[in-house]
């Protein structure tokens, strides 16, 4: 009996040891397989026992890979969408910390470092954006507003304006918010230009209309007015009628130029023949003011392809300005030269008049801009001549600029591609 009991115990010990070794090997197999899964490696399961566990691990691994693949695809889609947007976009958590943004946002505010990980209001230093985001998160709804960014001026030295829309992220539980920035600086600028344009036109119209009104009242109230006085009145009215007509014509011309409704009729123009025509047309006007008109042209034959009528408009406005602002016994020079590097013909009109302050030179091509408004209106003109010059040159594919200094005269240049 003792022998039998001993044999049974031995068998139990051997069976337990075999089971222990088998189980240990299977556990080691599972551990090894799990380690390989964790490192992205793949191999077949070994033992038949625990295969169901290994199969479950394999299924779990496939699901994790599928989720990772989907997450990568969604992340790529999000990055692609953000990168393609012209609007600036930032995604923040409930604390306002930036989790993602796009290049447009960084470009709008000239950010030199990636702002991810910082609060958006610390990056922009704008309390308004903090209020918008906190209001949206608190009320669980979209909010919007406008920012005037003082720290970042555009190339013209003007403030930048942004329209901001903030929406919450998450259903039920709010996880954060997304803020979209629209740069509306151009819209604000155009609105300001529109208001300024209306104000300027109204001012320009008011003067001749008030003169017409006053003199018509005089003629109606004094039917027996003398012939000489009536003639003087009609002369004044005629002068202001011409001024009003010039204003309307210039406004129509500028409107057609800006809207692109001008049809060019280009032809090959010889600079020498063009200058000869200018001399013939303008000599008497310069002689009447005792002002010299000179032309400077290289020996070689210079030609350019352009609309002859529009070129005459350009030179008419430039010479008219030069003559107005030149004193008696002054001199105006018209010239042309070849710019071989840019394959362009450069023209200039130079006077030795009062000149323009250096900080205002770039503004003279704006509509109705006048350095000395009082003197400019006394001398006549609509204030649109140089704006017309700029647009005519630009639709020819050229550019226009000016050089000037107070007391040293002004030179207006424009270039046309050959």
LUMROFI-200720 format. One record per atom (N, C-alpha, C): z, y, x. Coordinates in steps of 0.2 Angstrom, whole numbers, plus 5000, padded with zeros to 4 digits. Layout:
ZYX/...
This chain:
500049945004/500050005000/500050065004/500450065010/500450125014/499750135017/499450075019/498750085022/498250115017/498350095011/497950125005/498050195005/498650215004/498850285003/498650325009/498650295015/498450335021/497750345021/497350295019/496650295018/496450355013/496750355008/496650405002/496750475005/497350485009/497550545011/496950565017/496750515021/496250535026/495650555022/495450515017/494850535013/494850605010/495450625007/495550685004/495550745010/495850725015/495850775021/495150785023/494750725024/494050735026/493650775021/493750755015/493350785009/493450855009/494150875010/494350945009/494050985015/494050945021/493750985027/493050995026/492650945024/491950945022/491851005018/492251005012/492151055007/492251125010/492751125014/492951195017/492351215022/492151165026/491651185031/490951205027/490851165021/490251185017/490351255014/490951265011/491051325008/491051385013/491351375019/491351425024/490651445026/490251385027/489551405029/489151445024/489251425018/488951455012/489151535012/489851545013/490051605012/489751645018/489751615024/489451645030/488751665029/488351615025/487651625023/487651685019/488051695014/488051755009/488151815013/488651815017/488851875021/488251895026/487951845029/487451865033/486851885029/486751855023/486151885019/486351955016/486951965015/487152035012/487052085018/487252065024/487152105030/486452125031/486052075030/485252085031/485052125026/485252115019/485052165014/485252235015/485852245018/486052305019/485652345024/485352305029/484952335034/484252335033/484052315026/483352315024/482952255027/483352205029/482952145031/482952095026/482452045026/482351995021/482251925024/482551875021/482451805023/482651755017/482451695017/482551655012/483251625012/483551615006/484251585006/484251515009/484751495012/484751425015/485051365010/485651365009/485951315005/485851314998/485851254995/485751244988/486351274984/486951264986/487551284983/487551364985/487851394980/487851474980/487151504980/486651464978/485951494978/485951544972/486251524967/486251574961/486551644963/487151634967/487451704970/486851734974/486551694979/486051724983/485451754979/485351714974/484751744969/484951804966/485551814963/485851874960/485851934965/486051914971/485951964977/485251994978/484851944978/484151954979/483852004973/484051984967/483852024961/484152094962/484752094963/485152164964/484752204970/484552164975/484152204980/483552234978/483152194974/482552214971/482652274967/483152274963/483252334958/483452394962/483852384967/484052444972/483452464975/482952424977/482352454981/481952484976/481952464969/481552494964/481852564963/482452564962/482852624961/482652674967/482752654973/482652694979/481852724978/481452674977/480752694977/480652744971/480952734965/480852784960/481152854962/481752844965/482052914967/481652944972/481352904977/480952944982/480352974979/480052934974/479452964970/479653024966/480253024963/480453084959/480553144964/480853124970/481053174975/480353204978/479853164979/479253184981/478953234976/478953214970/478653244964/478953314964/479653314964/480053384964/479853424969/479753394975/479553444981/478853464981/478453424978/477753444977/477653504972/478053494966/478053544961/478353604964/478853604967/479253664970/478753704975/478453664979/478053684984/477353724981/477153694976/476553724973/476653784968/477253804967/477453854962/477453924966/477153974963/477154044966/477754074964/478154054959/478854084958/479354054963/479854094964/480354064968/480854024964/481053964966/481553924963/482153894967/482653904964/483253874967/483653824962/483953774964/484353724960/485053724963/485553744958/486153744961/486653704957/487253684960/487753644956/488153684952/488653664949/489053704944/489453754948/489553744955/489853794959/489453854961/488753844960/488253894962/488053884969/488153824972/487953804978/487253774978/486753804982/486053784982/485953714984/485653674980/485553604981/484753594984/484353634981/483653634983/483353704982/482753714985/482453774984/481653764986/481253814986/480553814988/480453864993/479853864996/479653915001/479553984998/479253984991/479154044988/479754084988/480354054986/480954084986/481154114992/481154074998/481254095004/480854155006/480254155005/479754205006/479854275003/480054264996/480154324992/480754364995/481254334998/481854375000/481854365008/481354345011/481254345019/481854315022/482054255019/482654215022/482354185028/482754185034/482554165040/482854095041/483354075037/483654005037/483653975030/483653905031/483653865024/484353885021/484353905014/484953925011/485353865008/485053805008/485353745005/486053735008/486553725003/487253725005/487653785004/487353845003/487653905002/487653924995/488053964992/488053994986/487454044985/487154044980/486554084979/486654154979/487254184977/487454254977/487654274984/487854224988/488054244995/487454254999/486854214997/486254225001/485954284999/485954304992/485554364990/485954424990/486654414990/487154474990/486954514983/486854484978/486754514971/487254494966/487654534964/488154504959/487854494952/487254524951/486954504945/486754434944/486454404949/486254334949/486854284948/487454304951/488054264949/488254264942/488154324939/488354334932/487854294928/487254294929/486754254925/486854184926/487054154932/487154084932/487754064929/488254104930/488954084927/488854084919/488554134917/488454144910/488054084907/487554064910/487154004908/487553944908/487953934913/488353874914/488953874909/489153924908/489753934903/489553924896/488953954894/488753954887/488253894886/488053864891/487653804891/486953824887/486653874890/486053894887/485653944892/485053954891/484653994895/484854064895/484854094901/484954174902/484454204906/484354264905/483754294910/483954374911/483754404916/483854464918/483454494923/483454554925/483054584931/483554604937/483254594943/483554614949/483154664952/483554714955/483154764959/483454754966/483054724970/483254704977/483254764982/483754794984/483854854988/483754834995/483954774997/483954755004/483254745007/482854735003/482154705005/481654755002/481354795006/480854845004/480154815005/479654825001/478954805002/478654855008/478054835009/477654875015/477554945013/477654965007/477555035005/478255065005/478755035006/479355065006/479755075000/479455034995/479755034988/480154974987/480654984982/481054934980/480654874977/480954814977/480654754974/481054734968/480654714963/480954694957/480754624955/481254594952/481254524950/481454504943/481154464940/481354444933/481654374935/482254354932/482554294934/482754254927/482554194927/482754154921/483154094924/483754084920/484154024922/484253974917/484153914918/484253864913/484753804916/485153774912/485653724914/485253664915/485553614919/485353544920/485853494917/485653444914/486053394911/486053394903/486153334901/486253324893/486953304892/487353344888/488053334887/488453364893/488453324899/488753354904/488353394909/488553454910/488153504914/488253484921/487653474925/487753464932/487553524936/487253574934/487053634937/486553674934/486153714937/485653754934/485053764939/484553784936/483953804940/483753874938/483653914943/483453984943/482753994945/482354034941/481654044943/481554114944/481354134949/481254214951/480454224951/480354274947/479654304946/479654374949/479254384954/479154454957/478754494953/479054544950/478654594945/478654654948/478654664955/478654724958/477954764957/477354724957/476754744956/476654774949/476954734944/476954764937/477354824936/477854834939/478254894939/477954954942/477654934948/477254984951/476655014947/476254964944/475754984940/475955024934/476555014931/476755044925/476955124928/477255124934/477455194936/476755234938/476255194940/475655234942/475255254935/475355214930/475055234923/475455294921/476055294921/476455354919/476255414923/476255404929/476055464933/475355484932/474855434931/474155454929/474155494923/474455474918/474455504911/474755574912/475355584916/475655644917/475155694921/474855674926/474355714930/473755734926/473455684922/472855704918/473155754912/473655744909/473955794904/474055864908/474255864914/474355934917/473655964918/473255924921/472555954923/472155974916/472255944911/471955964905/472256024902/472956024903/473356084899/473056154901/472956154908/472756224910/472156254907/471556214908/470956244905/471056254897/471356204894/471356204887/471856264884/472356284888/472756334886/472356404887/471956404892/471556464894/471056474888/470756414886/470256424880/470556444874/471156414873/471556434867/471756514867/471956534873/472156604873/471556654872/471056644876/470456684875/470156684868/470156624865/469856614859/470256654854/470956654854/471356694850/471156774851/471056794858/470956864859/470256884856/469756844856/469156854853/469156854846/469556814843/469656814835/470056874833/470556894837/470956954835/470657024836/470157024841/469857084843/469057074842/468857074836/468157064835/467657124838/467957184839/467657234842/467757244850/467857194853/468057194860/467357214864/467457254869/466857284873/466457224876/465857244877/465357194880/465557164887/465857214891/466057194898/466657154898/467157164893/467757124893/467557054890/467057054885/466856984882/466556944888/466156984892/465756944897/466256914902/466756954904/467256924909/467656864906/467756874899/468156814896/467656754896/467056764894/466556704894/466456674901/466556714906/466456694913/467056644915/467656674913/468256634915/468256564911/468056574904/468056514900/467456464903/466956484906/466356444909/466656414915/467056444919/467256424925/467756364924/468256374919/468656324917/468356264913/467856274910/467456224906/467156184912/466856214917/466556174922/467056124926/467656154926/468256114930/468456064925/468456074918/468656014914/468055964914/467455984914/466955934914/466955894921/467055924926/467155894933/467755834932/468255854929/468855814929/468655754924/468255764919/468055704915/467555664918/467055694922/466555654925/466955614931/467355644934/467755604940/468155544937/468455564931/468855504928/468455454926/467855464923/467455414921/467155374927/466955414932/466755374938/467255334941/467855354942/468455314945/468555254940/468555264934/468655214929/468155154930/467455174931/466955124932/467055094939/467255124944/467355104950/467855044950/468455064947/469055024947/468954964943/468554964938/468454904934/467854864936/467454884941/466954844944/466254854940/466254904936/465654914932/465054954935/465154964941/464655004945/464154954948/463554964947/462954924949/462654964955/462754934961/462454954967/461754944968/461354994971/460654984972/460554994980/460754944984/460754944991/460054954994/459954994999/459354995003/459555015010/459055005015/459155025022/459155095022/459755125025/459755205025/459755215033/459355265035/459455295042/459955355042/460355345046/460955395047/460655465048/460155465052/459855535054/459555565048/459155535044/458855555038/459355575033/459955535032/460455555028/460755625030/460855635036/461155695039/460755755038/460055745038/459655795037/459655825030/459755775025/459755785018/460455825017/460955805020/461655845020/461555915022/461255925028/461155995031/460756035026/460256005023/459856045018/460256065012/460656025009/461056035003/461656075004/461956075010/462556105011/462556175015/462056185019/462056245023/462156305020/461956315014/462056385011/462756395008/463056335006/463756345004/464256355010/464056325016/464456345022/464356415024/463756435024/463556495026/463856555022/463956535015/464256585011/465056595013/465356545016/466056555018/466056565026/465456575029/465456595036/465856535040/465656475038/465956415041/465356375044/465456355050/464956315053/464956235051/464356215050/464256145048/463856115054/464156065058/463756035063/463755955062/463255925066/463155855065/463055825072/463355765073/463455735079/463155665078/462555645081/462255585080/462055555087/462155495088/461955465095/461155465095/460855455100/460155455101/459855395098/460155335098/459855275095/459755285087/459355245085/459255255077/459755205074/460155235070/460655195067/460555195059/460555135057/460455115050/460955075047/461055085040/461555045037/461255025030/461454975027/461254955020/461754975015/461555025011/462055045006/461655085000/462055094995/461755134989/461755204991/461155234991/460955304993/461355354989/461355344982/461655394978/462455394979/462755334980/463455324981/463655354988/463255344993/463355374999/463355454999/462955484995/462855554994/463555574990/463755534985/464455554982/464955554987/464955504992/465555504997/465555565001/464955585004/464855645008/464955705004/464755704998/464955764994/465655784993/466055724992/466755734991/467155754997/466855725003/467155735009/467055805012/466355835011/466155895013/466455955009/466555935002/466855984998/467555995000/467955945001/468655945003/468655985010/468255965015/468256005021/468156075021/467656095016/467456165016/468056205012/468356175007/468956205004/469456225008/469656175012/470256185016/470156205023/469556235025/469356265031/469356345030/469656375035/469656445035/468956475036/468856535035/468256575037/468256575044/467556565047/467456555054/467656485056/467756445052/467956375054/467356335056/467456265057/466956225059/467056155056/466556125053/466556055050/466056015054/466255955056/465755915060/465755855056/465055825056/464955765053/464655715058/464855655059/464555615064/464555545062/464255505066/464155435065/464155395072/464455335072/464355295079/464355225077/464155185081/464055115080/464655075083/465055035079/465554995082/465254925083/465054905089/464754845090/465254785089/465854795091/466354745090/466354715083/466354765078/466454745071/465754745067/465254755071/464554765068/464554805062/464854865063/464854915058/464654985060/464455025055/464255095057/464855135054/465155185059/465755225057/465555295056/465655325050/465555395049/466155435049/466155495050/466755545050/466555615048/467055645045/466955715043/467555745045/467555795050/468055825054/468155905052/468655925050/468755995049/469356025054/469356085055/469956115059/470356165055/470456135048/470856175044/471656165045/472056175039/472756175039/473056105042/472656055040/472955985042/473455955037/473655895038/474155865034/474655835038/475355835035/475855805039/475755735040/475955705045/475855635047/476055585042/476655605039/476955555034/476655555028/476155595027/475755605020/475055585021/474855565027/474055555028/473855495024/474255445024/474055385020/474055385013/474355445010/474355455003/473755495000/473355525005/472855565002/472255534998/472255464998/471755434995/472055404988/472655424986/472855414979/472655464974/472555444968/472355484963/472855544962/472555604962/472855664960/473355684966/473355654971/473855674977/473655734980/474055784981/473955844984/474555864989/474355884995/474855905000/475255964997/474856014996/475056084993/474756094986/475156074981/474856074974/474656144972/475056194974/474956254972/474256284974/474156274981/473556294984/472956254982/473056194981/472456144979/472256164972/472656184968/472456204961/472056264961/472356314966/471956374966/471256364969/471156314973/470556304976/470056264972/470356244966/469956204962/469956124964/469556084960/469556014962/469955974957/469755914956/470155874952/470655834955/470755824961/471255784964/471055704964/470355694963/470155624962/469655614967/469355664971/468855654976/468955594981/469455594984/469655544990/469755484987/470055474981/470055414977/469455384976/468955424974/468255404973/467955374979/468055414984/467755394991/468055324993/468655314992/468955254994/468655194990/468555204984/468355144980/467555134981/467155184982/466455174984/466355134991/466755164996/466755125002/466955055002/467455044998/467754974997/467254924993/466954954988/466454904985/465854894989/465754934995/465254914999/465454875005/466054855004/466354805009/466654845015/466754905015/466954945021/467754965020/467955005024/468655035024/468655105025/469155145023/469255215024/469955235027/469955285031/470555305034/470555375036/471155405038/471155475040/471555485046/471455535050/471855565055/471955635054/472555655055/472755725054/473455745057/473555805058/474155835060/474155915057/474755935056/474856005053/474556055058/474056095056/473856155060/473256125065/473056065064/472556035069/471956005066/471956015059/471355995055/471455915053/470955895050/470955825047/470255795048/470255725050/469655685051/469655625046/469255625042/469155565037/468655515040/468755455041/468355405043/468155355038/467555325038/467455265034/466955225038/466955165037/466555115041/466155075035/465555055037/465155015032/464854955037/464854895034/464554835038/463854845038/463554835044/462754845044/462454785041/
